[in-house]
Structures are given as C-alpha cells and as structure tokens.
Amino acid sequence: MRNEPESGELRELLDQYAIERLLKRYASAIDRKQYDRLDEVFSADAWIDYRGAGGIAGHYPEVKRWLAEVLAPIEEMQHFISNVELEFDGDAATGSTYTLNVNGITVEGELKHMIVGAVYVDRFVRRPEGWRIVERRESRLCTFGHAFGPPPQ
C-alpha cells in the first residue's frame, strides 16, 4: 500500500521546488552578469538589504543598477545556493538560504580570490507570473581572502 501525499503536501513540494529554482536563477543571473534576468526573481517593488555584506539597501530597481555597477570589475563569480529552509502560508513564504560566493579580481596584475559565506533571509509571494522575492536581507557569515579589501564590520 502506497502512501499518497495529501494535496496540501504536494502543493508545498511543488512550491518548494519552484522557489529553489528561483534562488538558483538568481545565482546564475548574477554569475553571468545577466541582470535583466533578475526581473524573473524579484518583484518590481521588492526591498533588498545587502548592507550586512557591505552593500546597499533599497528598492529592487536601485539595487539592480548598483549590482551591475559594483560587480562589473569582478572577473570570476560563482554563487552556490544550499540549506534552503522555507515556511509556507498560502501564497506567501519566508525562508533562509545559505550562499557561498567565490569571487576573483585582478589586483596589481595578479588574480586574487575571495570566498564569502552568507545567508539570505527572504520573503516570497506567489504572483500570476510565479513566485517572486519581495524582501531580501543578506548577512555575511564568513570571509576567506580579502581581494577587495577588509570585510565589513
């Protein structure tokens, strides 16, 4: 006898999968510097706070422009997403996600790397076009290497 999932459990599994795809889309868009793809990740009115990782806080359009500017000189980027924990409440969800970011930049003729471990704390909403991040806060957890100067305090 098989235990079939309840319809609510199945919905939650599908939503978990959709949000994890959204988080991976974010990482790929950043790594490939395809910032317009972030429109498929964030709602137009999203509030994003990257101050905990040395960045800015603001509404999505402002942060999108800032990302394109600040990440332009970084020659190598690779963002890994893991430890996704989500809590659902109908068409809304909250969650935290670990990220490990490997970044490389040439300093004085030498390619130097910095690895940053951080956590994203997000609020998601299901929209007609799919799940979107409506609020994000990033906190840096650890830094290895200082190719870009000392980590923020």
C-alpha positions in Angstrom: 0.0 0.0 0.0 1.5 3.4 -1.1 1.1 6.5 1.0 0.0 9.1 -1.5 0.8 12.7 -0.5 -2.1 14.9 0.6 -2.9 17.7 -1.9 -1.5 20.3 0.5 1.7 18.4 0.9 2.0 18.1 -2.9 1.4 21.8 -3.3 4.1 22.6 -0.8 6.6 20.3 -2.5 5.9 22.0 -5.8 6.2 25.4 -4.2 9.5 24.4 -2.6 10.8 23.3 -5.9 9.7 26.5 -7.6 11.3 28.7 -5.0 14.6 26.7 -5.1 14.6 27.2 -8.9 14.1 30.9 -8.3 17.0 31.0 -6.0 19.2 29.2 -8.5 18.1 31.6 -11.2 19.3 34.5 -9.0 22.7 32.9 -8.6 23.1 32.1 -12.3 21.9 35.6 -13.4 24.5 37.2 -11.0 27.3 34.9 -12.1 26.6 35.5 -15.8 26.0 39.3 -15.2 22.6 38.9 -16.8 21.0 41.5 -14.6 17.7 41.7 -16.6 17.1 38.1 -15.6 16.7 39.3 -12.0 13.3 40.6 -13.2 12.2 37.0 -13.1 13.4 36.7 -9.4 12.4 39.9 -7.6 9.1 41.7 -7.7 9.3 45.2 -9.1 8.6 46.7 -5.6 11.0 44.3 -3.7 13.0 45.7 -0.8 16.6 44.4 -0.8 19.1 44.9 2.0 22.7 44.0 1.3 24.2 46.2 4.0 25.2 43.2 6.1 27.5 42.2 3.3 28.9 45.6 2.7 26.3 46.7 0.1 23.3 49.0 0.0 19.6 48.8 0.8 16.8 49.9 -1.4 14.1 49.0 -3.8 14.8 46.5 -6.5 15.4 48.9 -9.5 18.0 50.8 -7.5 19.7 47.7 -6.2 19.7 46.1 -9.7 21.6 49.1 -11.1 24.0 49.0 -8.1 24.7 45.3 -8.6 25.6 45.9 -12.3 28.0 48.6 -11.3 29.7 47.1 -8.3 30.0 43.6 -9.9 31.4 44.8 -13.3 35.1 44.6 -12.3 34.7 41.1 -10.8 36.2 38.7 -13.4 35.1 35.4 -11.8 32.0 34.8 -9.8 30.3 31.6 -8.7 27.4 31.5 -6.3 26.4 28.3 -4.6 23.0 28.0 -3.0 22.2 25.5 -0.2 20.4 24.8 3.1 17.1 26.2 1.8 14.5 26.3 4.6 11.0 27.6 3.8 7.8 28.2 5.8 4.6 28.5 3.7 1.5 30.4 4.4 -0.8 30.0 1.4 0.6 32.3 -1.4 3.4 33.6 0.8 6.5 32.1 2.2 9.5 33.1 4.3 12.9 31.4 4.3 16.6 31.4 4.7 19.2 30.2 2.3 22.9 29.8 2.6 25.2 31.0 -0.2 28.9 30.5 -0.8 30.3 33.0 -3.3 33.7 32.6 -5.0 34.9 35.9 -6.5 38.1 36.7 -8.4 39.5 40.1 -9.4 42.9 41.1 -10.7 44.8 43.3 -8.2 48.2 44.7 -9.3 48.4 42.2 -12.2 47.5 39.1 -10.1 44.2 37.3 -10.0 43.1 37.2 -6.3 40.1 35.4 -4.9 37.7 36.0 -2.0 35.2 33.4 -0.8 32.2 34.8 1.1 29.7 32.7 3.1 26.4 34.4 3.7 22.7 33.8 4.4 19.8 35.3 2.6 16.6 35.8 4.6 13.8 36.2 2.1 10.0 36.8 1.9 8.3 35.4 -1.2 4.9 35.9 -2.7 3.2 33.9 -5.4 2.3 36.3 -8.2 0.4 35.5 -11.5 3.9 35.1 -13.2 5.1 32.8 -10.4 7.0 33.1 -7.1 9.0 36.3 -6.6 11.2 37.6 -3.8 9.5 40.7 -2.3 12.0 41.2 0.5 15.7 40.1 1.0 18.2 40.7 3.7 21.8 39.3 3.3 24.1 38.7 6.3 27.7 37.8 5.8 28.7 34.8 7.9 32.4 34.3 7.0 35.0 35.6 4.5 38.2 33.9 3.3 40.7 36.1 1.5 40.4 39.9 1.1 40.9 40.6 -2.6 38.5 43.5 -2.3 39.8 45.0 1.0 38.8 44.0 4.5 35.3 42.6 5.2 32.6 45.0 6.5 32.4 45.2 10.3 
